[in-house]
């Protein structure tokens, strides 16, 4: 598991989470789309990043 600095996107108001795993497929999509914002924004950790997958 590779930990990266927490990031999130503001394009997911239905499911506000943040990511901190380099391999997270949701996080990767955010990075790919160029929508990553730094920090957690007070959100809960993404299920995938929490290991619930
Ligand atoms: Zn994630």
mmCIF file of the protein (N, C-alpha, C, O) and its ligand, coordinates in Angstrom:
data_MODEL
# 
_entry.id   MODEL 
# 
loop_
_entity.id 
_entity.type 
_entity.pdbx_number_of_molecules 
1 polymer     1 
2 non-polymer 1 
# 
_entity_poly.entity_id                      1 
_entity_poly.type                           'polypeptide(L)' 
_entity_poly.nstd_linkage                   no 
_entity_poly.nstd_monomer                   no 
_entity_poly.pdbx_seq_one_letter_code       
;(UNK)(UNK)(UNK)(UNK)(UNK)(UNK)(UNK)(UNK)(UNK)(UNK)(UNK)(UNK)(UNK)(UNK)(UNK)(UNK)
(UNK)(UNK)(UNK)(UNK)(UNK)(UNK)(UNK)(UNK)(UNK)(UNK)(UNK)(UNK)(UNK)(UNK)(UNK)(UNK)
(UNK)(UNK)(UNK)(UNK)(UNK)(UNK)(UNK)(UNK)(UNK)(UNK)(UNK)(UNK)(UNK)(UNK)(UNK)(UNK)
(UNK)(UNK)(UNK)(UNK)(UNK)
;
_entity_poly.pdbx_seq_one_letter_code_can   XXXXXXXXXXXXXXXXXXXXXXXXXXXXXXXXXXXXXXXXXXXXXXXXXXXXX 
_entity_poly.pdbx_strand_id                 A 
# 
loop_
_entity_poly_seq.entity_id 
_entity_poly_seq.num 
_entity_poly_seq.mon_id 
_entity_poly_seq.hetero 
1 1  UNK n 
1 2  UNK n 
1 3  UNK n 
1 4  UNK n 
1 5  UNK n 
1 6  UNK n 
1 7  UNK n 
1 8  UNK n 
1 9  UNK n 
1 10 UNK n 
1 11 UNK n 
1 12 UNK n 
1 13 UNK n 
1 14 UNK n 
1 15 UNK n 
1 16 UNK n 
1 17 UNK n 
1 18 UNK n 
1 19 UNK n 
1 20 UNK n 
1 21 UNK n 
1 22 UNK n 
1 23 UNK n 
1 24 UNK n 
1 25 UNK n 
1 26 UNK n 
1 27 UNK n 
1 28 UNK n 
1 29 UNK n 
1 30 UNK n 
1 31 UNK n 
1 32 UNK n 
1 33 UNK n 
1 34 UNK n 
1 35 UNK n 
1 36 UNK n 
1 37 UNK n 
1 38 UNK n 
1 39 UNK n 
1 40 UNK n 
1 41 UNK n 
1 42 UNK n 
1 43 UNK n 
1 44 UNK n 
1 45 UNK n 
1 46 UNK n 
1 47 UNK n 
1 48 UNK n 
1 49 UNK n 
1 50 UNK n 
1 51 UNK n 
1 52 UNK n 
1 53 UNK n 
# 
loop_
_struct_asym.id 
_struct_asym.entity_id 
A 1 
B 2 
# 
loop_
_chem_comp.id 
_chem_comp.type 
_chem_comp.mon_nstd_flag 
UNK 'L-peptide linking' . 
ZN  non-polymer         . 
# 
_pdbx_entity_nonpoly.entity_id   2 
_pdbx_entity_nonpoly.name        ? 
_pdbx_entity_nonpoly.comp_id     ZN 
# 
_pdbx_nonpoly_scheme.asym_id         B 
_pdbx_nonpoly_scheme.entity_id       2 
_pdbx_nonpoly_scheme.mon_id          ZN 
_pdbx_nonpoly_scheme.ndb_seq_num     1 
_pdbx_nonpoly_scheme.pdb_seq_num     101 
_pdbx_nonpoly_scheme.auth_seq_num    101 
_pdbx_nonpoly_scheme.pdb_mon_id      ZN 
_pdbx_nonpoly_scheme.auth_mon_id     ZN 
_pdbx_nonpoly_scheme.pdb_strand_id   A 
_pdbx_nonpoly_scheme.pdb_ins_code    . 
# 
loop_
_atom_site.group_PDB 
_atom_site.id 
_atom_site.type_symbol 
_atom_site.label_atom_id 
_atom_site.label_alt_id 
_atom_site.label_comp_id 
_atom_site.label_asym_id 
_atom_site.label_entity_id 
_atom_site.label_seq_id 
_atom_site.pdbx_PDB_ins_code 
_atom_site.Cartn_x 
_atom_site.Cartn_y 
_atom_site.Cartn_z 
_atom_site.occupancy 
_atom_site.B_iso_or_equiv 
_atom_site.pdbx_formal_charge 
_atom_site.auth_seq_id 
_atom_site.auth_comp_id 
_atom_site.auth_asym_id 
_atom_site.auth_atom_id 
_atom_site.pdbx_PDB_model_num 
ATOM   1   N  N  . UNK A 1 1  ? 0.831   -1.201 0.000   1.00 0.00 ? 1   UNK A N  1 
ATOM   2   C  CA . UNK A 1 1  ? 0.000   0.000  0.000   1.00 0.00 ? 1   UNK A CA 1 
ATOM   3   C  C  . UNK A 1 1  ? 0.867   1.253  0.000   1.00 0.00 ? 1   UNK A C  1 
ATOM   4   O  O  . UNK A 1 1  ? 1.726   1.429  0.864   1.00 0.00 ? 1   UNK A O  1 
ATOM   5   N  N  . UNK A 1 2  ? 0.640   2.089  -0.944  1.00 0.00 ? 2   UNK A N  1 
ATOM   6   C  CA . UNK A 1 2  ? 1.375   3.353  -1.002  1.00 0.00 ? 2   UNK A CA 1 
ATOM   7   C  C  . UNK A 1 2  ? 0.446   4.481  -0.580  1.00 0.00 ? 2   UNK A C  1 
ATOM   8   O  O  . UNK A 1 2  ? -0.584  4.735  -1.205  1.00 0.00 ? 2   UNK A O  1 
ATOM   9   N  N  . UNK A 1 3  ? 0.840   5.150  0.501   1.00 0.00 ? 3   UNK A N  1 
ATOM   10  C  CA . UNK A 1 3  ? 0.045   6.267  1.002   1.00 0.00 ? 3   UNK A CA 1 
ATOM   11  C  C  . UNK A 1 3  ? 0.466   7.547  0.291   1.00 0.00 ? 3   UNK A C  1 
ATOM   12  O  O  . UNK A 1 3  ? 1.657   7.820  0.146   1.00 0.00 ? 3   UNK A O  1 
ATOM   13  N  N  . UNK A 1 4  ? -0.490  8.310  -0.141  1.00 0.00 ? 4   UNK A N  1 
ATOM   14  C  CA . UNK A 1 4  ? -0.212  9.610  -0.757  1.00 0.00 ? 4   UNK A CA 1 
ATOM   15  C  C  . UNK A 1 4  ? -0.919  10.685 0.078   1.00 0.00 ? 4   UNK A C  1 
ATOM   16  O  O  . UNK A 1 4  ? -1.824  10.364 0.848   1.00 0.00 ? 4   UNK A O  1 
ATOM   17  N  N  . UNK A 1 5  ? -0.524  11.934 -0.061  1.00 0.00 ? 5   UNK A N  1 
ATOM   18  C  CA . UNK A 1 5  ? -1.231  12.998 0.685   1.00 0.00 ? 5   UNK A CA 1 
ATOM   19  C  C  . UNK A 1 5  ? -2.725  12.982 0.349   1.00 0.00 ? 5   UNK A C  1 
ATOM   20  O  O  . UNK A 1 5  ? -3.115  12.792 -0.803  1.00 0.00 ? 5   UNK A O  1 
ATOM   21  N  N  . UNK A 1 6  ? -3.535  13.182 1.363   1.00 0.00 ? 6   UNK A N  1 
ATOM   22  C  CA . UNK A 1 6  ? -4.992  13.126 1.172   1.00 0.00 ? 6   UNK A CA 1 
ATOM   23  C  C  . UNK A 1 6  ? -5.445  14.106 0.090   1.00 0.00 ? 6   UNK A C  1 
ATOM   24  O  O  . UNK A 1 6  ? -4.961  15.234 -0.006  1.00 0.00 ? 6   UNK A O  1 
ATOM   25  N  N  . UNK A 1 7  ? -6.382  13.635 -0.710  1.00 0.00 ? 7   UNK A N  1 
ATOM   26  C  CA . UNK A 1 7  ? -6.968  14.511 -1.731  1.00 0.00 ? 7   UNK A CA 1 
ATOM   27  C  C  . UNK A 1 7  ? -8.419  14.123 -1.928  1.00 0.00 ? 7   UNK A C  1 
ATOM   28  O  O  . UNK A 1 7  ? -8.844  13.037 -1.532  1.00 0.00 ? 7   UNK A O  1 
ATOM   29  N  N  . UNK A 1 8  ? -9.169  15.013 -2.539  1.00 0.00 ? 8   UNK A N  1 
ATOM   30  C  CA . UNK A 1 8  ? -10.583 14.753 -2.792  1.00 0.00 ? 8   UNK A CA 1 
ATOM   31  C  C  . UNK A 1 8  ? -10.961 15.481 -4.070  1.00 0.00 ? 8   UNK A C  1 
ATOM   32  O  O  . UNK A 1 8  ? -10.115 16.108 -4.708  1.00 0.00 ? 8   UNK A O  1 
ATOM   33  N  N  . UNK A 1 9  ? -12.226 15.398 -4.442  1.00 0.00 ? 9   UNK A N  1 
ATOM   34  C  CA . UNK A 1 9  ? -12.710 16.153 -5.586  1.00 0.00 ? 9   UNK A CA 1 
ATOM   35  C  C  . UNK A 1 9  ? -14.029 16.786 -5.196  1.00 0.00 ? 9   UNK A C  1 
ATOM   36  O  O  . UNK A 1 9  ? -14.733 16.278 -4.323  1.00 0.00 ? 9   UNK A O  1 
ATOM   37  N  N  . UNK A 1 10 ? -14.366 17.886 -5.835  1.00 0.00 ? 10  UNK A N  1 
ATOM   38  C  CA . UNK A 1 10 ? -15.655 18.509 -5.523  1.00 0.00 ? 10  UNK A CA 1 
ATOM   39  C  C  . UNK A 1 10 ? -16.719 18.130 -6.541  1.00 0.00 ? 10  UNK A C  1 
ATOM   40  O  O  . UNK A 1 10 ? -17.768 18.770 -6.623  1.00 0.00 ? 10  UNK A O  1 
ATOM   41  N  N  . UNK A 1 11 ? -16.444 17.086 -7.316  1.00 0.00 ? 11  UNK A N  1 
ATOM   42  C  CA . UNK A 1 11 ? -17.421 16.652 -8.314  1.00 0.00 ? 11  UNK A CA 1 
ATOM   43  C  C  . UNK A 1 11 ? -18.238 15.461 -7.822  1.00 0.00 ? 11  UNK A C  1 
ATOM   44  O  O  . UNK A 1 11 ? -18.944 14.832 -8.610  1.00 0.00 ? 11  UNK A O  1 
ATOM   45  N  N  . UNK A 1 12 ? -18.151 15.138 -6.513  1.00 0.00 ? 12  UNK A N  1 
ATOM   46  C  CA . UNK A 1 12 ? -18.867 13.980 -5.975  1.00 0.00 ? 12  UNK A CA 1 
ATOM   47  C  C  . UNK A 1 12 ? -19.737 14.354 -4.770  1.00 0.00 ? 12  UNK A C  1 
ATOM   48  O  O  . UNK A 1 12 ? -19.614 13.727 -3.718  1.00 0.00 ? 12  UNK A O  1 
ATOM   49  N  N  . UNK A 1 13 ? -20.606 15.350 -4.895  1.00 0.00 ? 13  UNK A N  1 
ATOM   50  C  CA . UNK A 1 13 ? -21.399 15.805 -3.744  1.00 0.00 ? 13  UNK A CA 1 
ATOM   51  C  C  . UNK A 1 13 ? -22.282 14.704 -3.152  1.00 0.00 ? 13  UNK A C  1 
ATOM   52  O  O  . UNK A 1 13 ? -22.673 14.789 -1.988  1.00 0.00 ? 13  UNK A O  1 
ATOM   53  N  N  . UNK A 1 14 ? -22.599 13.675 -3.938  1.00 0.00 ? 14  UNK A N  1 
ATOM   54  C  CA . UNK A 1 14 ? -23.450 12.592 -3.440  1.00 0.00 ? 14  UNK A CA 1 
ATOM   55  C  C  . UNK A 1 14 ? -22.705 11.707 -2.448  1.00 0.00 ? 14  UNK A C  1 
ATOM   56  O  O  . UNK A 1 14 ? -23.312 11.099 -1.567  1.00 0.00 ? 14  UNK A O  1 
ATOM   57  N  N  . UNK A 1 15 ? -21.396 11.640 -2.597  1.00 0.00 ? 15  UNK A N  1 
ATOM   58  C  CA . UNK A 1 15 ? -20.610 10.734 -1.775  1.00 0.00 ? 15  UNK A CA 1 
ATOM   59  C  C  . UNK A 1 15 ? -19.292 11.412 -1.412  1.00 0.00 ? 15  UNK A C  1 
ATOM   60  O  O  . UNK A 1 15 ? -18.244 11.077 -1.965  1.00 0.00 ? 15  UNK A O  1 
ATOM   61  N  N  . UNK A 1 16 ? -19.344 12.368 -0.479  1.00 0.00 ? 16  UNK A N  1 
ATOM   62  C  CA . UNK A 1 16 ? -18.146 13.144 -0.170  1.00 0.00 ? 16  UNK A CA 1 
ATOM   63  C  C  . UNK A 1 16 ? -17.101 12.360 0.621   1.00 0.00 ? 16  UNK A C  1 
ATOM   64  O  O  . UNK A 1 16 ? -17.255 12.141 1.822   1.00 0.00 ? 16  UNK A O  1 
ATOM   65  N  N  . UNK A 1 17 ? -16.062 11.950 -0.046  1.00 0.00 ? 17  UNK A N  1 
ATOM   66  C  CA . UNK A 1 17 ? -14.983 11.193 0.592   1.00 0.00 ? 17  UNK A CA 1 
ATOM   67  C  C  . UNK A 1 17 ? -13.647 11.785 0.162   1.00 0.00 ? 17  UNK A C  1 
ATOM   68  O  O  . UNK A 1 17 ? -13.568 12.590 -0.766  1.00 0.00 ? 17  UNK A O  1 
ATOM   69  N  N  . UNK A 1 18 ? -12.590 11.357 0.872   1.00 0.00 ? 18  UNK A N  1 
ATOM   70  C  CA . UNK A 1 18 ? -11.249 11.707 0.419   1.00 0.00 ? 18  UNK A CA 1 
ATOM   71  C  C  . UNK A 1 18 ? -10.473 10.424 0.203   1.00 0.00 ? 18  UNK A C  1 
ATOM   72  O  O  . UNK A 1 18 ? -10.899 9.355  0.639   1.00 0.00 ? 18  UNK A O  1 
ATOM   73  N  N  . UNK A 1 19 ? -9.353  10.521 -0.458  1.00 0.00 ? 19  UNK A N  1 
ATOM   74  C  CA . UNK A 1 19 ? -8.521  9.359  -0.793  1.00 0.00 ? 19  UNK A CA 1 
ATOM   75  C  C  . UNK A 1 19 ? -7.094  9.590  -0.326  1.00 0.00 ? 19  UNK A C  1 
ATOM   76  O  O  . UNK A 1 19 ? -6.611  10.722 -0.296  1.00 0.00 ? 19  UNK A O  1 
ATOM   77  N  N  . UNK A 1 20 ? -6.420  8.494  0.040   1.00 0.00 ? 20  UNK A N  1 
ATOM   78  C  CA . UNK A 1 20 ? -5.002  8.622  0.404   1.00 0.00 ? 20  UNK A CA 1 
ATOM   79  C  C  . UNK A 1 20 ? -4.201  7.379  0.021   1.00 0.00 ? 20  UNK A C  1 
ATOM   80  O  O  . UNK A 1 20 ? -3.116  7.142  0.552   1.00 0.00 ? 20  UNK A O  1 
ATOM   81  N  N  . UNK A 1 21 ? -4.747  6.588  -0.905  1.00 0.00 ? 21  UNK A N  1 
ATOM   82  C  CA . UNK A 1 21 ? -4.030  5.410  -1.396  1.00 0.00 ? 21  UNK A CA 1 
ATOM   83  C  C  . UNK A 1 21 ? -3.729  5.593  -2.878  1.00 0.00 ? 21  UNK A C  1 
ATOM   84  O  O  . UNK A 1 21 ? -4.620  5.888  -3.675  1.00 0.00 ? 21  UNK A O  1 
ATOM   85  N  N  . UNK A 1 22 ? -2.460  5.415  -3.235  1.00 0.00 ? 22  UNK A N  1 
ATOM   86  C  CA . UNK A 1 22 ? -2.055  5.620  -4.632  1.00 0.00 ? 22  UNK A CA 1 
ATOM   87  C  C  . UNK A 1 22 ? -2.789  4.682  -5.580  1.00 0.00 ? 22  UNK A C  1 
ATOM   88  O  O  . UNK A 1 22 ? -3.030  5.032  -6.736  1.00 0.00 ? 22  UNK A O  1 
ATOM   89  N  N  . UNK A 1 23 ? -3.152  3.474  -5.092  1.00 0.00 ? 23  UNK A N  1 
ATOM   90  C  CA . UNK A 1 23 ? -3.753  2.477  -5.973  1.00 0.00 ? 23  UNK A CA 1 
ATOM   91  C  C  . UNK A 1 23 ? -5.274  2.565  -6.051  1.00 0.00 ? 23  UNK A C  1 
ATOM   92  O  O  . UNK A 1 23 ? -5.894  1.805  -6.796  1.00 0.00 ? 23  UNK A O  1 
ATOM   93  N  N  . UNK A 1 24 ? -5.881  3.468  -5.305  1.00 0.00 ? 24  UNK A N  1 
ATOM   94  C  CA . UNK A 1 24 ? -7.346  3.552  -5.287  1.00 0.00 ? 24  UNK A CA 1 
ATOM   95  C  C  . UNK A 1 24 ? -7.886  3.863  -6.686  1.00 0.00 ? 24  UNK A C  1 
ATOM   96  O  O  . UNK A 1 24 ? -7.506  4.872  -7.282  1.00 0.00 ? 24  UNK A O  1 
ATOM   97  N  N  . UNK A 1 25 ? -8.766  3.011  -7.215  1.00 0.00 ? 25  UNK A N  1 
ATOM   98  C  CA . UNK A 1 25 ? -9.277  3.253  -8.570  1.00 0.00 ? 25  UNK A CA 1 
ATOM   99  C  C  . UNK A 1 25 ? -10.093 4.539  -8.668  1.00 0.00 ? 25  UNK A C  1 
ATOM   100 O  O  . UNK A 1 25 ? -10.088 5.206  -9.702  1.00 0.00 ? 25  UNK A O  1 
ATOM   101 N  N  . UNK A 1 26 ? -10.792 4.883  -7.590  1.00 0.00 ? 26  UNK A N  1 
ATOM   102 C  CA . UNK A 1 26 ? -11.578 6.122  -7.606  1.00 0.00 ? 26  UNK A CA 1 
ATOM   103 C  C  . UNK A 1 26 ? -10.647 7.325  -7.566  1.00 0.00 ? 26  UNK A C  1 
ATOM   104 O  O  . UNK A 1 26 ? -10.842 8.314  -8.272  1.00 0.00 ? 26  UNK A O  1 
ATOM   105 N  N  . UNK A 1 27 ? -9.631  7.213  -6.722  1.00 0.00 ? 27  UNK A N  1 
ATOM   106 C  CA . UNK A 1 27 ? -8.652  8.282  -6.637  1.00 0.00 ? 27  UNK A CA 1 
ATOM   107 C  C  . UNK A 1 27 ? -7.909  8.463  -7.949  1.00 0.00 ? 27  UNK A C  1 
ATOM   108 O  O  . UNK A 1 27 ? -7.632  9.583  -8.378  1.00 0.00 ? 27  UNK A O  1 
ATOM   109 N  N  . UNK A 1 28 ? -7.592  7.329  -8.579  1.00 0.00 ? 28  UNK A N  1 
ATOM   110 C  CA . UNK A 1 28 ? -6.894  7.403  -9.860  1.00 0.00 ? 28  UNK A CA 1 
ATOM   111 C  C  . UNK A 1 28 ? -7.733  8.134  -10.901 1.00 0.00 ? 28  UNK A C  1 
ATOM   112 O  O  . UNK A 1 28 ? -7.218  8.915  -11.700 1.00 0.00 ? 28  UNK A O  1 
ATOM   113 N  N  . UNK A 1 29 ? -9.036  7.865  -10.874 1.00 0.00 ? 29  UNK A N  1 
ATOM   114 C  CA . UNK A 1 29 ? -9.910  8.520  -11.846 1.00 0.00 ? 29  UNK A CA 1 
ATOM   115 C  C  . UNK A 1 29 ? -9.932  10.032 -11.605 1.00 0.00 ? 29  UNK A C  1 
ATOM   116 O  O  . UNK A 1 29 ? -9.924  10.825 -12.546 1.00 0.00 ? 29  UNK A O  1 
ATOM   117 N  N  . UNK A 1 30 ? -9.961  10.412 -10.326 1.00 0.00 ? 30  UNK A N  1 
ATOM   118 C  CA . UNK A 1 30 ? -9.940  11.838 -9.994  1.00 0.00 ? 30  UNK A CA 1 
ATOM   119 C  C  . UNK A 1 30 ? -8.672  12.487 -10.531 1.00 0.00 ? 30  UNK A C  1 
ATOM   120 O  O  . UNK A 1 30 ? -8.713  13.561 -11.131 1.00 0.00 ? 30  UNK A O  1 
ATOM   121 N  N  . UNK A 1 31 ? -7.543  11.816 -10.307 1.00 0.00 ? 31  UNK A N  1 
ATOM   122 C  CA . UNK A 1 31 ? -6.270  12.342 -10.792 1.00 0.00 ? 31  UNK A CA 1 
ATOM   123 C  C  . UNK A 1 31 ? -6.270  12.424 -12.308 1.00 0.00 ? 31  UNK A C  1 
ATOM   124 O  O  . UNK A 1 31 ? -5.790  13.396 -12.892 1.00 0.00 ? 31  UNK A O  1 
ATOM   125 N  N  . UNK A 1 32 ? -6.818  11.383 -12.941 1.00 0.00 ? 32  UNK A N  1 
ATOM   126 C  CA . UNK A 1 32 ? -6.827  11.326 -14.399 1.00 0.00 ? 32  UNK A CA 1 
ATOM   127 C  C  . UNK A 1 32 ? -7.671  12.469 -14.969 1.00 0.00 ? 32  UNK A C  1 
ATOM   128 O  O  . UNK A 1 32 ? -7.335  13.057 -15.997 1.00 0.00 ? 32  UNK A O  1 
ATOM   129 N  N  . UNK A 1 33 ? -8.759  12.763 -14.287 1.00 0.00 ? 33  UNK A N  1 
ATOM   130 C  CA . UNK A 1 33 ? -9.650  13.826 -14.759 1.00 0.00 ? 33  UNK A CA 1 
ATOM   131 C  C  . UNK A 1 33 ? -9.164  15.218 -14.372 1.00 0.00 ? 33  UNK A C  1 
ATOM   132 O  O  . UNK A 1 33 ? -9.739  16.227 -14.781 1.00 0.00 ? 33  UNK A O  1 
ATOM   133 N  N  . UNK A 1 34 ? -8.095  15.256 -13.576 1.00 0.00 ? 34  UNK A N  1 
ATOM   134 C  CA . UNK A 1 34 ? -7.559  16.549 -13.181 1.00 0.00 ? 34  UNK A CA 1 
ATOM   135 C  C  . UNK A 1 34 ? -8.404  17.278 -12.162 1.00 0.00 ? 34  UNK A C  1 
ATOM   136 O  O  . UNK A 1 34 ? -8.340  18.503 -12.058 1.00 0.00 ? 34  UNK A O  1 
ATOM   137 N  N  . UNK A 1 35 ? -9.219  16.514 -11.389 1.00 0.00 ? 35  UNK A N  1 
ATOM   138 C  CA . UNK A 1 35 ? -10.131 17.135 -10.429 1.00 0.00 ? 35  UNK A CA 1 
ATOM   139 C  C  . UNK A 1 35 ? -9.656  17.038 -8.983  1.00 0.00 ? 35  UNK A C  1 
ATOM   140 O  O  . UNK A 1 35 ? -10.408 17.355 -8.062  1.00 0.00 ? 35  UNK A O  1 
ATOM   141 N  N  . UNK A 1 36 ? -8.424  16.607 -8.778  1.00 0.00 ? 36  UNK A N  1 
ATOM   142 C  CA . UNK A 1 36 ? -7.945  16.419 -7.415  1.00 0.00 ? 36  UNK A CA 1 
ATOM   143 C  C  . UNK A 1 36 ? -7.753  17.753 -6.704  1.00 0.00 ? 36  UNK A C  1 
ATOM   144 O  O  . UNK A 1 36 ? -7.190  18.698 -7.256  1.00 0.00 ? 36  UNK A O  1 
ATOM   145 N  N  . UNK A 1 37 ? -8.239  17.804 -5.455  1.00 0.00 ? 37  UNK A N  1 
ATOM   146 C  CA . UNK A 1 37 ? -8.024  18.968 -4.587  1.00 0.00 ? 37  UNK A CA 1 
ATOM   147 C  C  . UNK A 1 37 ? -7.301  18.465 -3.349  1.00 0.00 ? 37  UNK A C  1 
ATOM   148 O  O  . UNK A 1 37 ? -7.629  17.389 -2.850  1.00 0.00 ? 37  UNK A O  1 
ATOM   149 N  N  . UNK A 1 38 ? -6.333  19.208 -2.839  1.00 0.00 ? 38  UNK A N  1 
ATOM   150 C  CA . UNK A 1 38 ? -5.584  18.727 -1.678  1.00 0.00 ? 38  UNK A CA 1 
ATOM   151 C  C  . UNK A 1 38 ? -6.406  18.730 -0.397  1.00 0.00 ? 38  UNK A C  1 
ATOM   152 O  O  . UNK A 1 38 ? -7.303  19.551 -0.207  1.00 0.00 ? 38  UNK A O  1 
ATOM   153 N  N  . UNK A 1 39 ? -6.065  17.770 0.488   1.00 0.00 ? 39  UNK A N  1 
ATOM   154 C  CA . UNK A 1 39 ? -6.685  17.744 1.811   1.00 0.00 ? 39  UNK A CA 1 
ATOM   155 C  C  . UNK A 1 39 ? -7.911  16.859 1.887   1.00 0.00 ? 39  UNK A C  1 
ATOM   156 O  O  . UNK A 1 39 ? -8.340  16.271 0.894   1.00 0.00 ? 39  UNK A O  1 
ATOM   157 N  N  . UNK A 1 40 ? -8.471  16.775 3.095   1.00 0.00 ? 40  UNK A N  1 
ATOM   158 C  CA . UNK A 1 40 ? -9.610  15.896 3.326   1.00 0.00 ? 40  UNK A CA 1 
ATOM   159 C  C  . UNK A 1 40 ? -10.938 16.642 3.279   1.00 0.00 ? 40  UNK A C  1 
ATOM   160 O  O  . UNK A 1 40 ? -11.984 16.022 3.084   1.00 0.00 ? 40  UNK A O  1 
ATOM   161 N  N  . UNK A 1 41 ? -10.916 17.955 3.453   1.00 0.00 ? 41  UNK A N  1 
ATOM   162 C  CA . UNK A 1 41 ? -12.135 18.777 3.442   1.00 0.00 ? 41  UNK A CA 1 
ATOM   163 C  C  . UNK A 1 41 ? -13.150 18.283 4.473   1.00 0.00 ? 41  UNK A C  1 
ATOM   164 O  O  . UNK A 1 41 ? -14.355 18.473 4.304   1.00 0.00 ? 41  UNK A O  1 
ATOM   165 N  N  . UNK A 1 42 ? -12.662 17.650 5.534   1.00 0.00 ? 42  UNK A N  1 
ATOM   166 C  CA . UNK A 1 42 ? -13.569 17.176 6.580   1.00 0.00 ? 42  UNK A CA 1 
ATOM   167 C  C  . UNK A 1 42 ? -14.406 15.982 6.176   1.00 0.00 ? 42  UNK A C  1 
ATOM   168 O  O  . UNK A 1 42 ? -15.375 15.639 6.854   1.00 0.00 ? 42  UNK A O  1 
ATOM   169 N  N  . UNK A 1 43 ? -14.037 15.344 5.073   1.00 0.00 ? 43  UNK A N  1 
ATOM   170 C  CA . UNK A 1 43 ? -14.809 14.207 4.580   1.00 0.00 ? 43  UNK A CA 1 
ATOM   171 C  C  . UNK A 1 43 ? -14.377 12.917 5.254   1.00 0.00 ? 43  UNK A C  1 
ATOM   172 O  O  . UNK A 1 43 ? -13.345 12.873 5.924   1.00 0.00 ? 43  UNK A O  1 
ATOM   173 N  N  . UNK A 1 44 ? -15.171 11.866 5.075   1.00 0.00 ? 44  UNK A N  1 
ATOM   174 C  CA . UNK A 1 44 ? -14.768 10.551 5.573   1.00 0.00 ? 44  UNK A CA 1 
ATOM   175 C  C  . UNK A 1 44 ? -13.833 9.930  4.539   1.00 0.00 ? 44  UNK A C  1 
ATOM   176 O  O  . UNK A 1 44 ? -13.797 10.333 3.376   1.00 0.00 ? 44  UNK A O  1 
ATOM   177 N  N  . UNK A 1 45 ? -13.076 8.932  5.006   1.00 0.00 ? 45  UNK A N  1 
ATOM   178 C  CA . UNK A 1 45 ? -12.148 8.267  4.106   1.00 0.00 ? 45  UNK A CA 1 
ATOM   179 C  C  . UNK A 1 45 ? -12.924 7.365  3.145   1.00 0.00 ? 45  UNK A C  1 
ATOM   180 O  O  . UNK A 1 45 ? -13.902 6.727  3.534   1.00 0.00 ? 45  UNK A O  1 
ATOM   181 N  N  . UNK A 1 46 ? -12.492 7.319  1.928   1.00 0.00 ? 46  UNK A N  1 
ATOM   182 C  CA . UNK A 1 46 ? -13.126 6.471  0.918   1.00 0.00 ? 46  UNK A CA 1 
ATOM   183 C  C  . UNK A 1 46 ? -13.086 5.002  1.363   1.00 0.00 ? 46  UNK A C  1 
ATOM   184 O  O  . UNK A 1 46 ? -12.130 4.563  2.002   1.00 0.00 ? 46  UNK A O  1 
ATOM   185 N  N  . UNK A 1 47 ? -14.144 4.248  1.015   1.00 0.00 ? 47  UNK A N  1 
ATOM   186 C  CA . UNK A 1 47 ? -14.218 2.844  1.421   1.00 0.00 ? 47  UNK A CA 1 
ATOM   187 C  C  . UNK A 1 47 ? -13.016 2.049  0.919   1.00 0.00 ? 47  UNK A C  1 
ATOM   188 O  O  . UNK A 1 47 ? -12.437 1.250  1.656   1.00 0.00 ? 47  UNK A O  1 
ATOM   189 N  N  . UNK A 1 48 ? -12.651 2.272  -0.330  1.00 0.00 ? 48  UNK A N  1 
ATOM   190 C  CA . UNK A 1 48 ? -11.521 1.540  -0.903  1.00 0.00 ? 48  UNK A CA 1 
ATOM   191 C  C  . UNK A 1 48 ? -10.249 1.867  -0.143  1.00 0.00 ? 48  UNK A C  1 
ATOM   192 O  O  . UNK A 1 48 ? -9.484  0.971  0.212   1.00 0.00 ? 48  UNK A O  1 
ATOM   193 N  N  . UNK A 1 49 ? -10.023 3.145  0.107   1.00 0.00 ? 49  UNK A N  1 
ATOM   194 C  CA . UNK A 1 49 ? -8.823  3.565  0.830   1.00 0.00 ? 49  UNK A CA 1 
ATOM   195 C  C  . UNK A 1 49 ? -8.820  3.057  2.270   1.00 0.00 ? 49  UNK A C  1 
ATOM   196 O  O  . UNK A 1 49 ? -7.758  2.907  2.874   1.00 0.00 ? 49  UNK A O  1 
ATOM   197 N  N  . UNK A 1 50 ? -10.000 2.794  2.817   1.00 0.00 ? 50  UNK A N  1 
ATOM   198 C  CA . UNK A 1 50 ? -10.111 2.272  4.185   1.00 0.00 ? 50  UNK A CA 1 
ATOM   199 C  C  . UNK A 1 50 ? -9.926  0.763  4.243   1.00 0.00 ? 50  UNK A C  1 
ATOM   200 O  O  . UNK A 1 50 ? -9.857  0.180  5.325   1.00 0.00 ? 50  UNK A O  1 
ATOM   201 N  N  . UNK A 1 51 ? -9.846  0.132  3.070   1.00 0.00 ? 51  UNK A N  1 
ATOM   202 C  CA . UNK A 1 51 ? -9.683  -1.308 3.023   1.00 0.00 ? 51  UNK A CA 1 
ATOM   203 C  C  . UNK A 1 51 ? -10.983 -2.080 2.912   1.00 0.00 ? 51  UNK A C  1 
ATOM   204 O  O  . UNK A 1 51 ? -10.967 -3.311 2.922   1.00 0.00 ? 51  UNK A O  1 
ATOM   205 N  N  . UNK A 1 52 ? -12.113 -1.386 2.805   1.00 0.00 ? 52  UNK A N  1 
ATOM   206 C  CA . UNK A 1 52 ? -13.420 -2.043 2.670   1.00 0.00 ? 52  UNK A CA 1 
ATOM   207 C  C  . UNK A 1 52 ? -13.736 -2.292 1.210   1.00 0.00 ? 52  UNK A C  1 
ATOM   208 O  O  . UNK A 1 52 ? -14.606 -1.640 0.633   1.00 0.00 ? 52  UNK A O  1 
ATOM   209 N  N  . UNK A 1 53 ? -13.028 -3.233 0.620   1.00 0.00 ? 53  UNK A N  1 
ATOM   210 C  CA . UNK A 1 53 ? -13.219 -3.515 -0.799  1.00 0.00 ? 53  UNK A CA 1 
ATOM   211 C  C  . UNK A 1 53 ? -13.176 -4.999 -1.069  1.00 0.00 ? 53  UNK A C  1 
ATOM   212 O  O  . UNK A 1 53 ? -13.319 -5.422 -2.216  1.00 0.00 ? 53  UNK A O  1 
HETATM 213 ZN ZN . ZN  B 2 .  ? -10.084 6.061  -2.362  1.00 0.00 ? 101 ZN  A ZN 1 
# 
